[in-house]
Amino acid sequence: MDKPVTPRAAAPGPRRRDRHGRGMRGPIAPPQVPLAASRAEAFADLVQDSVERLERRWPQLADIDFLVLEVPRLDGPGQAWNDEAVPLGGTITAREGRPARVVVYRRPVEIRTKGRDERAALVHEVVVEQVAELLGLTPETVDPRYGED
């Protein structure tokens, strides 16, 4: 007669995911390769490159904090978006021992660009416009190449 087959007891220790003897999978690329950088890290690098480019001409930018936020937020409860476009960046003036800040919003910039070069150009444009607003200058004064494409 048929005898039921009893399952084998699991081997002691952690279960191995790989049955073919190849070992556990590692990262796709080593950390020093640009492929391993996240979108947020790559975007922050674009902002940093733009700031470094401007700091050569405007050393006082060392006193300004540059931030990257995912999206702009509403300032208070009960506020709704109006018909204006979503901002790409903003400024916060210095106060109470806090340095002035320039904010670049990552998602709105990414949505408006197709490739890395286009994204880098728009990031630089946003940074120049925000720095010009903080310094009370025109964007063309902050970066003579502003608007040239």
N, C-alpha and C positions, 0 to 999 in steps of 0.2 A: 504494500500500500504506500501511498504517497506520504512521505515524511516531510513536514514543513522545514524550510531552510531558515536557520536563525542567523540574523545579521552578525557580522564580525564586530567585535568591540573596537572602538576608535583607538588609534595609537595614542599613547600619552604625549602631552606637549601640544604646542600650537599646530593648528591645521595648516598644511602647506597649500598655497593657492595654485602653485605651478606644478602640474603633474608631469611635465615633460623634461624636467631636469635643467631648465634654463635659468632658474633663479628668479627672484622677484624683479619686477620691472623698475627701472630707475627713471629719472627725469628725461624728458625728450632732448633737452640741451643742457650743457653745463651752465651754471649761474652767470658766468662772465660773458656769455653770448647774448646779444640783444634779443633773440627769440625768447629767452627766459624771462624778460622783463614784462610785467603786466602792463595793461593799457594805461592804468593810472600812473605807474612809474614812468612810462615813456612820455606821457603828457607832462608830468612834473619836470622831466628833463628838458622838454621844449621850453617851458616857462623859465627854467634856470638858465638855459642858453640865451634866451632873449634878454633876461636881466643882466647877465654878464656882458652882453654886447653893449647894453646901455650904460652900465657902470663905468666903462672906459671913458665915456664922455661926461657922465654925471656922477662923480664920486659920492655925492650926498645920498644916492640911492641905497648905500650900505645901511642907512638908518631906517629904511622902510622894510617892513615884512611883506613878503610875497607869498600868498596862499593859493592853493588849488582846492576848490570845493566841487562836489559832484554837480549840484544844481543850485540855483538861487532859491531862497526861501522867502516866504511872506513874513513881513516884520511883526505883525500882530495877529491875534485871534480874530476871526470873523472877516478877515480881508480876503478878497478874491482877485484872481488875475483879471487885468483889464485887457483891452483890445490891442495894447502895445506889444511889441516883440519881446520875447524873453531876453533878458540882458546876458551878455557874454562875459561881463566883468563888472567890477565895482570898486569903490574906494571907501576906506574908513579913515577919517582924519585922526591925527594924534590927540590924545587926551589922557589926563590923569596918570602920567608916567608910562603910558602905552605908546609905542611907536605907531606911525601911520601904517596903514595896510592897503595893499592892492590885492584884490581877489579876482581870480580867473575861474570861470565855471566850465568844468570839463565837458559835461554831456552836451550842453548847447553848442559848444565849439565843435565837438566831434560830429554832431548831427549835420552841421553846415559844411563839412569838408569831406572830400573823397579819399585823399591820400595823405601820406606823411608830409610831403612838401607843402601841400595846400594847408594842412593843419598847422605846420610850423609858421607859415606866413600869417595866418589868421591869429595865432597866439601872439606873435610879435606885434601885430597891429593892435590887438586888445591891450597888451601891456603898455605900448607906447601911448595909447589914448588915456589909459588910467593914470599913468605917470604924469602926463601933461595936465590932467585935471588936478592932481595933487600939487603940482608945482606952479599951477596958474599960467601955463604956457600953451602954445599951440602944439599939436602933434608934430608938425613940420620942424619946429624948433628943437623938440626933444630928439627926433631922428630925421635928418634931412632926406633920407630915402623913403619916408613914410608915404604911402599911397602909390609908389612906383611898382608896377607889376608888368 
